[in-house]
């Protein structure tokens, strides 16, 4: 992340939580916490396209999780994951 001065700082446009629902598809839900509904819905559509049929233990999940994180960063959205498991480092 690049360093920004106070004048360059832009607050997040919204916040989302990606929640793992369990082993039966659909596996994921994207919940908007705050922000413009259109921005959240557009982001949700892209996330679901990447994750819809992938459980967290699938090898493709890690790559797609990174893509979702980059997408959130580009859109200036805060992103949290609720996998129902302890976080891995």
C-alpha atoms as a printed R data frame, in Angstrom:
   type eleno elety resid chain resno       x       y       z
1  ATOM     1    CA   UNK     A     1   0.000   0.000   0.000
2  ATOM     2    CA   UNK     A     2   1.409   3.400  -0.905
3  ATOM     3    CA   UNK     A     3   1.914   6.067   1.700
4  ATOM     4    CA   UNK     A     4  -0.630   8.860   1.590
5  ATOM     5    CA   UNK     A     5  -0.643  12.249   3.227
6  ATOM     6    CA   UNK     A     6  -3.704  13.430   5.128
7  ATOM     7    CA   UNK     A     7  -4.766  15.506   2.098
8  ATOM     8    CA   UNK     A     8  -4.606  12.452  -0.216
9  ATOM     9    CA   UNK     A     9  -6.528  10.102   2.086
10 ATOM    10    CA   UNK     A    10  -9.921   9.160   0.758
11 ATOM    11    CA   UNK     A    11 -12.298   7.357   3.118
12 ATOM    12    CA   UNK     A    12 -13.628   3.982   1.962
13 ATOM    13    CA   UNK     A    13 -16.566   4.087  -0.443
14 ATOM    14    CA   UNK     A    14 -18.161   1.168   1.351
15 ATOM    15    CA   UNK     A    15 -17.613  -1.930   3.383
16 ATOM    16    CA   UNK     A    16 -18.417  -5.586   2.731
17 ATOM    17    CA   UNK     A    17 -18.181  -8.889   4.552
18 ATOM    18    CA   UNK     A    18 -17.782 -12.111   2.568
19 ATOM    19    CA   UNK     A    19 -19.380 -14.903   4.605
20 ATOM    20    CA   UNK     A    20 -18.873 -18.643   4.098
21 ATOM    21    CA   UNK     A    21 -22.296 -20.277   4.480
22 ATOM    22    CA   UNK     A    22 -21.168 -23.887   4.583
23 ATOM    23    CA   UNK     A    23 -20.475 -26.942   2.444
24 ATOM    24    CA   UNK     A    24 -23.708 -26.824   0.423
25 ATOM    25    CA   UNK     A    25 -23.777 -24.395  -2.528
26 ATOM    26    CA   UNK     A    26 -24.187 -21.518  -2.630
27 ATOM    27    CA   UNK     A    27 -21.183 -21.336  -0.352
28 ATOM    28    CA   UNK     A    28 -20.966 -17.547  -0.071
29 ATOM    29    CA   UNK     A    29 -22.894 -14.436   0.817
30 ATOM    30    CA   UNK     A    30 -21.624 -10.883   0.356
31 ATOM    31    CA   UNK     A    31 -23.083  -8.471   2.913
32 ATOM    32    CA   UNK     A    32 -22.801  -4.734   2.488
33 ATOM    33    CA   UNK     A    33 -22.021  -2.925   5.745
34 ATOM    34    CA   UNK     A    34 -22.094   0.630   4.441
35 ATOM    35    CA   UNK     A    35 -21.747   2.519   1.203
36 ATOM    36    CA   UNK     A    36 -23.650   3.164  -1.986
37 ATOM    37    CA   UNK     A    37 -25.931   0.257  -2.874
38 ATOM    38    CA   UNK     A    38 -24.915   0.236  -6.555
39 ATOM    39    CA   UNK     A    39 -21.206  -0.027  -5.702
40 ATOM    40    CA   UNK     A    40 -21.851  -2.862  -3.230
41 ATOM    41    CA   UNK     A    41 -24.132  -4.733  -5.658
42 ATOM    42    CA   UNK     A    42 -21.610  -4.454  -8.514
43 ATOM    43    CA   UNK     A    43 -18.859  -5.755  -6.220
44 ATOM    44    CA   UNK     A    44 -21.130  -8.581  -4.980
45 ATOM    45    CA   UNK     A    45 -21.747  -9.682  -8.575
46 ATOM    46    CA   UNK     A    46 -18.007  -9.905  -9.281
47 ATOM    47    CA   UNK     A    47 -17.286 -11.740  -6.008
48 ATOM    48    CA   UNK     A    48 -20.014 -14.299  -6.632
49 ATOM    49    CA   UNK     A    49 -18.693 -14.922 -10.152
50 ATOM    50    CA   UNK     A    50 -15.313 -15.805  -8.616
51 ATOM    51    CA   UNK     A    51 -16.421 -17.746  -5.546
52 ATOM    52    CA   UNK     A    52 -19.896 -19.189  -6.119
53 ATOM    53    CA   UNK     A    53 -18.930 -22.858  -6.372
54 ATOM    54    CA   UNK     A    54 -15.635 -22.739  -4.456
55 ATOM    55    CA   UNK     A    55 -15.464 -23.855  -0.831
56 ATOM    56    CA   UNK     A    56 -12.561 -22.371   1.178
57 ATOM    57    CA   UNK     A    57 -10.549 -25.621   1.085
58 ATOM    58    CA   UNK     A    58 -10.481 -25.643  -2.751
59 ATOM    59    CA   UNK     A    59  -7.008 -24.704  -4.111
60 ATOM    60    CA   UNK     A    60  -8.608 -22.204  -6.525
61 ATOM    61    CA   UNK     A    61 -10.147 -20.347  -3.556
62 ATOM    62    CA   UNK     A    62  -6.818 -18.863  -2.439
63 ATOM    63    CA   UNK     A    63  -6.146 -17.341  -5.881
64 ATOM    64    CA   UNK     A    64  -9.673 -16.031  -6.192
65 ATOM    65    CA   UNK     A    65  -9.596 -14.631  -2.650
66 ATOM    66    CA   UNK     A    66  -6.554 -12.574  -3.644
67 ATOM    67    CA   UNK     A    67  -8.394 -11.333  -6.746
68 ATOM    68    CA   UNK     A    68 -11.386 -10.325  -4.630
69 ATOM    69    CA   UNK     A    69  -9.061  -8.436  -2.261
70 ATOM    70    CA   UNK     A    70  -7.444  -6.548  -5.158
71 ATOM    71    CA   UNK     A    71 -10.886  -5.720  -6.556
72 ATOM    72    CA   UNK     A    72 -11.960  -4.325  -3.167
73 ATOM    73    CA   UNK     A    73  -8.780  -2.251  -3.003
74 ATOM    74    CA   UNK     A    74  -9.375  -0.822  -6.497
75 ATOM    75    CA   UNK     A    75 -12.952   0.076  -5.535
76 ATOM    76    CA   UNK     A    76 -11.769   1.536  -2.203
77 ATOM    77    CA   UNK     A    77 -13.938  -0.862  -0.187
78 ATOM    78    CA   UNK     A    78 -13.121  -2.298   3.201
79 ATOM    79    CA   UNK     A    79 -13.235  -6.083   3.037
80 ATOM    80    CA   UNK     A    80 -13.657  -8.637   5.797
81 ATOM    81    CA   UNK     A    81 -13.908 -12.418   5.499
82 ATOM    82    CA   UNK     A    82 -15.997 -14.619   7.798
83 ATOM    83    CA   UNK     A    83 -14.973 -18.163   6.992
84 ATOM    84    CA   UNK     A    84 -16.297 -19.583  10.235
85 ATOM    85    CA   UNK     A    85 -12.737 -20.765  10.920
86 ATOM    86    CA   UNK     A    86  -9.720 -19.298  12.720
87 ATOM    87    CA   UNK     A    87  -7.820 -16.978  10.359
88 ATOM    88    CA   UNK     A    88  -4.732 -18.390   8.629
89 ATOM    89    CA   UNK     A    89  -1.603 -16.269   8.280
